[in-house]
């Protein structure tokens, strides 16, 4: 009889332990969902940061003829004078900024190609050239301090150079600074995460790259690339893991704590001194694609994205 009682007690004890584990799991799940629902990263060190900008690239706003340029993004514009390497083959053709779809998943796609396209270096489109798509928020969204995360993947090809980065609204380069969240070259099994600023001497670029560069064996797969921009410090991430930080210590001309906002750039890039020469035959046969699943920015509520509404012009009454 005693053995039966002991068995019952043991079963009762195990059942109570099971209920406690279920309760703990339920409470943790509720807390996690509450944090996500509030729009704050679960590991965000700054509780004042909320989701201020978001694009999941899943609606018709990024779909061919229905593309609403000027809402969240604009195509990177042509410039006068000598263009830097990253900009020499930027194109404003819609054919190079297109939607992608895989099963039920939609995403934005920036292409790198070779053929008869209009681009920064061939604006009449009458001869074959390299051309690539790029978007930025120069005229639509900018912020100061926060966390940026982009989920992306890309093809590898000779001389191809996809990038996710940030530039200041004023200050010039390198004086105003530059934050490179992710850059990839050619067929490398790593990505580059860098800040650019003025040298202490007052002349030239003092670039500082996270070292060692984050290694990624399956570099063509989907990954998240992030940066946390705080006063006096910039911290980089890949797949949610910290890869390194750069602080203002030792820099005379640290530009990242000025009262200046930064905007986002996401672009496919081709050629230049850094990645080297691209292969025309390779990019003519098949485009090098740079796919963007989402972009999310967390910052203080004052930077909450709100598209500017166009003012309706008042029609003058017809004269009788």
N, C-alpha and C positions, 0 to 999 in steps of 0.2 A: 504493500500500500504506500509505504514511504517513497519508494522509487517512482511510483506514478505521480505523487505530489511534486517530487523534485523535477520530473520531466515537465509537468505543467508550469512550474515556476520558471524553469529555463526558457520554455516557449514564450511565456508572458514577458520575460525580460528581453528576449530577442525581438519580440514584436514592438515593445516600447522603444528599443534602440532604433528599429526601422522607422518608426514614426518620427523620432527626433531627427534622423537623417533627412527624411522627406521634408520636414518643417524647415530645416536649415537650408536645404536646396531651394525651397520655395521662397524663403526670405531673401536669399542672395539673388535669385532671378528677378524678384520684384525690385530690389534696389538697383540692379543693373539696368533694367528696362526703364526705370524712373530717370536714371542719369542720361541714358540715350535719348529718352523723350524730351528732356530739358535741352537737348542740343549741345551737351558738354562732353568732351572726351572723358572716358572713365579714368584715364591716367593723367588727366590735365592738371598740371600743378597750379594753374590759375583759375579759380572758380568763377571769375568774372567773364571768362571767355565763353561765348556762345556761338552757335552756327550762324555766320553772317552772309556766307555766299555758298551756293551749292548748284552743281549742274550734273545730272545723272545721264545726260545725252540720250534720253529715252523717248523724247517727244518729237513732234514734227518741226519744232523750232530749229532742229539741226538736220533737216531732211530735204536735200536738193532744192527745188524751186521755192519751197516753203520756208527756207532758211531766213530767219529774222535777224539779219546783221544789225548790230547796234543795240540789241536787247541786252545780252550778257557779254557777247564777244564781237570783235571785228576782225576781218582779215588783216594781216600785217601789211602796212602801206608801203608803196614805193617811196624812195627818197631821192633827192638830188645830190649830185656829187659822188664821191667814191664810197661805195657801200662796204661795210665790214664783211669778213668772210661769211658769217652766219646768215647775212641778209642778201648776198649776191644772187641767189637763185630763188628767193621767195616769190611766190606767184599769188595773184589775187583771183585766179580762176576757180570757180565753184567745183570743177571736176577734181580738184586736188584736196578739197575739204568736203568729205562726204559721210553719210551715215554707214555704219557697219551693222551686220546682224548675224547672230550665231544662235540657232535654235530660237529661244525666246528672249535672248539677250541682245540689247542694242547698245551701240557705242559710237563715238565720233572717230573718224579715220582721217589722218593727214598723210598724203601720199608724196613720195619722192620718185620722179620719173625722168625720162629723157625723150624728147620729141618736140613737135612744134607747139610750144606753149608760150604765152606771154609771162614774163617774169621781170624781176628787177634789172637783170642784165640784157633782156631782150623784150622790150616792152611792146614791140609791134607784132611779135609772134610769128614772124615770117621765116625764121630759120630754126633748125633743131638746136635745143639747148637743154640743160638740166633745169628742172623746175620742181618746187616743193611747196606744200601747204603749211600755213601757220596762222594761229589766232592769238589775240591778246585782249586785255581789258583796259588798255590805256585810257579809253574815253568812257568806260562804263563802270569800272570798279577799282578801287585802291584802298589800302588800309595801312595801319601802323601797329606793329606787334601782333603776334598771333601764331596760329598753327595751320599749316597748309598740308593737305594730303591728296595725292593723285594716284589713282589706280590705272596702270598702263601696261602695255606690252609693245614690242617693236620687232621688225625684221632686221636681220644683220645683212649688211652689204658693204662693199668697198667704198670708202669715202663718205658713208652716210652717218649722220650725226644728230639723232633726235635729242631734244632738250626740253626740260621743264624748268623755268627760271623766273626771276623777278628783277625789275628795274625801278629806279625812283622816278617820281613825277618831275623832279628837277635836280640839278646838280651836275649833270654831265657824267662822262665816263673817263677815268675810273673814280673821279672825285666823289660822285654821288653814291658809289657802291653798286654791287651786283650780287645777287644770291642765286647760285645754281643748285637747284634741288636735285636734278638728275641730268647727266649728260652721258651718252654712250657713243663709242667710236668703233666703226668697222665691225670686226668679229670678236671683240674682246669679251672676256668672261667677267667683266667688272663694270661698275659705273663710277662716274666722277661726281663728287659733291664739293662745291667750292664757293668761297666768297672772294670778291675782287674789291680793292680799295686803293687809295693813293698811298704810295710809298712814304715812309717817314721823311725821306729827303725832300718830298714835295714834288717829285717828278716821276711819272711812270706807274705801272700797275704792280701792286703787291698782292698777287693772288695767293690764297692759302687753301690748299686742298686737304680733305680728310685723308689721312694716311695711317694704315694702308687703305687703298680704295676698296669699297665694299665688293667682295667677290660674289658672283651669282652664276652658278653652273647652268641653270636653266634660264638663261638670260632672255629667251624669247617668250617665256611664259608671263602670265599676269603677276604683277608685283605692285605693292604700294610704296610710294616715295614721298617722304615728308620732311618738313622743316619747322622747327619751333623758334620763333624770333622773339626774344625777350630783351629787356634793357641790358646792354653790355654783353650779350651772349647769343650765339646762333647755334642750334643743335640740329643735326641731321638724323634721319631715320630711313631704314629700308625694311618693309614688312613689319612695321611696328617696333623694330629693335633699333636702339640708339647706335649709330655708327661713329659718332664723334662730334666735338663741339669746337667752335672758334670764339674766343672772348676778346674784348677790346684791350686787354692787358698787353702792353708793348707796342700798341699802334698809336701813333701821334694823330693820324687823320681818320679815326674811326667814324664812318658816316652814318651808321645804322641807328644812332640815337638822336638824330636831328628831327625836327618837327616836319618831316617829309614822309609822305605815304609812298608805298610801292605798289606796282601793278603786276599782273601775271602774264607770262608768255609761254605758249606751248607750241612747238614747231618742229617740223622735219627740216633738217639742214643737210646740205650736200657740199662736199669739197672744202678746200681751204688748207692753210698751212698745217693745222693741227691734225685733222683726220686723213689728209692726203687726197690724191686724185680719185674720183669716182669712175666707174666703168660704164660708159655710154651703152654698150651692148646689153649689159646686165639690167640696167634700169629701163631700157627700151623693151626688153622682153617681158619684164615683170616689175611692177612698182614695189618700192620698199615702203611698207605701211607702218604707221605709228598710230596705235589704237588707244583711245582714252575712254575708260569706263565711267569714271566720275572725278570731279574736282570738288573738294570741300575746304572751306576756310573758316576757322574759329578765331574770333577776336572780340573786342569789346562791343557792346550793343550799338554804339554810335556809328559803326561801319556796316550795319545791317543793309544788305543790298536792296535797293529800291530803284527800279528803272525810271529814268526821267520821262515824264509825259510830254509829248509834243503839244505846244500851245496852238490852239485852234485860232486861225486868223478870222477876225470879224469881217464879214462881208458888208461892204458899203451898200446902202440902199440904192436901188436904181433911180436915176433921175427921171422924173416924168416929163 
